[in-house]
Amino acid sequence: MISDFLRKKISRHFTGQNKILFSNNIPGHNLIVENFRELDELGIYIHIPFCNKICPYCPYNKEIYSDEACRKYVKAVIKEIDYYAPLLTNKPVTNFYIGGGTPTTMLGKGIEEITSHIYKRFNMQCRIHMESHPNHLTHENLNAIEAMGVKYLSIGVEAFQDRHLKRIERSYTVKEVIKNVERAVGKNFECVNIDYMFDLPGQTELEVEQAGREMVDLGIQQVATYPLFRFPYTRLGREIHENSNTLTTMFRRRKLLKILEDIFYNSGFERSSVWAFTKKGVDKYCSVTVPAYLGLGASGGSYLKNIFYINTFNVAEYIKAIEEGDSPIALSIDLSEEMQMAGWLYWRIYETKFKKSDFELRFNKRFDKKYGTLMNLMSHIGFLKNGSDNITLTDRGTYWIHAFEDFFSIDYINKLWGTSKTNPWPEKVIL
């Protein structure tokens, strides 16, 4: 296909690789130690793979919660923490994110034990960012979440019309969502974020505008507004993918996002990433986008200096590997400097603003020499502002540059995650 040809051609230009190959060549202990030694700081991600119900659109690694699996999982994650703790040699951890799945399925069932162990074993210089489900936000659960040290809470609301909630099989009503979000906002979190999906099947511009105003009125500090990504390995993705036109979809999404941009900007928010808007003066809720991070749990991915590796997605296999003293790592890839620079640029563009000097500090190369021609072109067409040190994407550039990046990342995720969800120990995955 033409799209595959272009994807490989452009990928080769940025990464210097003819193909991006993940293999089951597990990095040795000494290589991992060496990579940690070269880091000044890092983030930590913990994956909670349990949900009470499987949503038809969700691409992430998850399974239905069970008490037995949960008990074993807690023990396995704590053992994995204990393996890494001596390797970090007191490196400061500056970002801590708990995702899933649905982390709040484990409230009172071991998540507190995991987070307490993290703070005991690592040099934690940050508080917790954690995802949650609206149905879990009772007074008692919110008190438990605060007691864990969570200061940044994300609520997976997804829609603000009952017909859309029913279509995506969310088990609550808009009235219930409003009540539970208001309860969370009334607590002492630094930032309460709402996840909201647009471009749902049959969704109108008026419905998107209504949802945007509803979110502002709720008093939240941040909203992550992202389109319904159509991964073919999800049930809803398969249904929609067959009848979608890529170009029409891209322009429709830009129009819907513009509605939300206008609402949030006029209400005192500023853009904090491609899809997120945060109240001015508020420290943002965010997932792990720091230059290096350690991933724990089933499907946890670790991005160190020269390697990237992923634990097996299968919860039972992850637990078994840990219990038997084996590595839970299923796939890895060695990162050339070209690949590291491309990855760095991808995530800084995702954040919509960055400093050239940070690139130069990380890679000991002049940013303008490496990417100056590209940045000048993007500046000329109005996609970004190219200063002497600071680069800031415009709203138009934020959308279209990331749409271009999604041409690669969604295809990559579909191959890597799609394979890993069906095969616990793949021999290789070629992107």
Long-range contacts (C-beta under 8 A, 24 or more apart in sequence): 3-407, 7-407, 7-408, 7-411, 10-408, 11-408, 11-431, 14-338, 14-342, 14-345, 15-336, 15-338, 15-339, 15-342, 16-336, 16-338, 16-339, 17-336, 17-338, 17-339, 19-430, 19-431, 20-333, 20-339, 20-412, 20-430, 20-431, 21-333, 21-428, 21-429, 21-430, 21-431, 22-310, 22-331, 22-332, 22-333, 22-416, 22-426, 22-428, 22-429, 22-430, 22-431, 23-331, 23-332, 23-333, 23-427, 23-428, 24-330, 24-331, 24-332, 24-425, 24-426, 24-427, 24-428, 25-332, 26-309, 26-327, 26-329, 26-332, 27-307, 27-309, 27-329, 27-332, 31-307, 32-87, 32-304, 32-307, 33-87, 35-304, 35-305, 35-306, 35-307, 36-87, 36-88, 36-89, 36-91, 36-304, 37-89, 38-305, 39-91, 39-292, 39-304, 39-305, 40-91, 40-92, 41-91, 41-92, 41-93, 41-94, 41-125, 41-290, 41-292, 42-88, 42-91, 42-93, 42-94, 42-290, 42-292, 42-293, 42-294, 42-304, 43-93, 43-94, 43-95, 43-96, 43-97, 43-288, 43-290, 43-292, 43-293, 43-294, 44-93, 44-95, 44-96, 44-97, 44-118, 44-122, 44-288, 44-293, 44-294, 44-295, 44-296, 45-97, 45-98, 45-99, 45-287, 45-288, 45-293, 45-294, 45-295, 45-296, 45-300, 45-301, 46-77, 46-97, 46-98, 46-99, 46-114, 46-115, 46-118, 46-295, 46-296, 46-297, 46-300, 47-99, 47-100, 47-101, 47-295, 47-296, 47-297, 47-298, 47-299, 47-300, 48-98, 48-99, 48-100, 48-101, 48-102, 48-103, 48-105, 48-106, 48-111, 48-297, 49-73, 49-100, 49-101, 49-297, 49-298, 49-299, 49-315, 50-100, 50-101, 50-102, 50-105, 50-106, 51-100, 51-101, 51-102, 51-105, 52-102, 52-105, 52-133, 52-135, 52-171, 53-169, 53-171, 55-168, 55-169, 55-170, 56-168, 56-169, 56-234, 56-235, 56-236, 57-168, 57-197, 57-228, 57-229, 57-234, 57-235, 57-236, 57-237, 58-234, 59-229, 59-231, 59-233, 59-234, 59-237, 59-413, 59-417, 60-99, 60-100, 60-101, 60-299, 61-101, 61-298, 61-299, 61-313, 61-417, 61-420, 61-421, 62-100, 62-101, 62-102, 63-315, 65-105, 67-109, 69-315, 69-316, 69-319, 70-105, 70-106, 70-109, 70-110, 71-109, 71-110, 72-319, 72-323, 73-110, 73-297, 73-298, 73-315, 73-318, 73-319, 74-106, 74-109, 74-110, 74-111, 74-113, 74-114, 75-322, 76-318, 76-319, 76-322, 76-323, 76-328, 77-114, 77-296, 77-297, 78-113, 78-114, 78-117, 79-322, 79-323, 80-296, 80-297, 80-322, 80-328, 81-114, 81-117, 81-118, 81-121, 81-122, 81-296, 82-121, 84-294, 84-296, 85-121, 85-122, 88-122, 88-123, 88-294, 90-123, 91-123, 92-123, 92-125, 93-122, 93-123, 93-124, 93-125, 93-126, 94-125, 94-126, 94-290, 95-126, 95-129, 95-286, 95-288, 95-290, 95-293, 96-124, 96-126, 96-127, 96-128, 96-129, 97-128, 97-129, 97-130, 97-286, 97-287, 97-288, 98-128, 98-129, 98-130, 98-131, 99-130, 99-131, 99-287, 100-131, 102-131, 102-132, 102-133, 102-136, 102-156, 103-130, 103-131, 103-132, 104-130, 104-131, 104-132, 104-133, 104-136, 104-137, 104-141, 104-145, 105-133, 105-136, 107-136, 107-141, 107-144, 107-145, 108-144, 111-148, 112-144, 112-147, 112-148, 115-148, 115-149, 119-149, 127-151, 127-152, 127-190, 128-152, 129-153, 129-154, 129-285, 129-286, 129-287, 130-154, 131-156, 132-156, 132-184, 134-172, 134-176, 134-177, 134-180, 134-181, 135-171, 135-172, 135-176, 135-180, 137-180, 137-181, 137-183, 137-184, 138-183, 139-183, 142-183, 142-184, 142-187, 146-187, 146-188, 146-189, 150-189, 151-189, 151-190, 151-191, 152-189, 152-190, 152-191, 152-193, 152-283, 152-284, 152-285, 152-286, 153-184, 153-189, 153-191, 153-192, 153-193, 153-285, 154-192, 154-193, 154-194, 154-195, 154-224, 154-285, 155-180, 155-181, 155-184, 155-192, 155-193, 155-194, 155-195, 156-195, 157-181, 157-194, 157-195, 157-196, 158-195, 158-196, 158-197, 159-196, 159-197, 159-200, 159-211, 160-196, 160-207, 160-210, 160-211, 160-214, 160-215, 161-207, 161-210, 161-211, 164-200, 164-203, 164-207, 167-200, 167-201, 167-202, 168-197, 168-200, 168-236, 178-214, 178-218, 181-218, 181-220, 182-218, 182-219, 185-218, 185-219, 185-220, 190-221, 190-282, 190-283, 191-221, 191-222, 191-278, 191-282, 191-283, 191-284, 191-285, 192-220, 192-221, 192-222, 192-285, 193-220, 193-221, 193-222, 193-223, 193-224, 193-276, 193-285, 194-218, 194-220, 194-222, 194-223, 194-224, 195-223, 195-224, 195-226, 196-223, 196-224, 196-225, 196-226, 197-225, 197-226, 197-227, 197-228, 198-225, 198-226, 198-227, 198-228, 198-253, 198-256, 198-257, 198-260, 199-227, 199-228, 199-249, 199-252, 199-253, 199-256, 200-228, 201-228, 201-240, 203-256, 205-255, 205-256, 205-259, 208-256, 208-259, 208-260, 209-259, 209-263, 212-259, 212-260, 212-263, 212-264, 213-263, 216-263, 216-264, 216-267, 221-278, 221-279, 221-282, 221-285, 222-269, 222-272, 222-276, 222-277, 222-278, 222-279, 222-282, 222-284, 222-285, 223-260, 223-264, 223-269, 223-276, 223-277, 224-273, 224-275, 224-276, 224-285, 225-257, 225-260, 225-275, 225-276, 225-277, 226-275, 227-253, 227-256, 227-257, 229-410, 231-410, 231-413, 231-414, 231-417, 231-418, 232-414, 232-418, 233-414, 233-417, 233-418, 233-421, 250-403, 253-399, 254-399, 254-400, 257-399, 258-395, 261-395, 271-352, 271-395, 271-398, 272-351, 272-352, 273-350, 273-351, 273-352, 274-349, 274-350, 274-352, 274-398, 274-399, 274-402, 289-347, 289-350, 289-351, 291-344, 291-347, 291-362, 298-328, 299-417, 299-420, 303-343, 305-335, 305-340, 306-334, 306-335, 306-340, 307-332, 307-333, 307-334, 307-335, 308-332, 308-333, 308-335, 309-333, 310-416, 310-420, 312-420, 312-424, 312-425, 313-417, 313-420, 313-421, 313-424, 314-424, 317-424, 317-425, 330-420, 330-424, 330-425, 330-426, 331-416, 331-420, 331-426, 331-428, 331-429, 337-363, 341-365, 341-370, 345-371, 346-405, 346-409, 349-393, 349-401, 349-402, 349-405, 350-402, 350-405, 352-392, 352-393, 352-398, 353-390, 353-391, 353-392, 353-393, 354-390, 354-391, 355-389, 355-390, 355-391, 356-389, 356-390, 356-391, 357-389
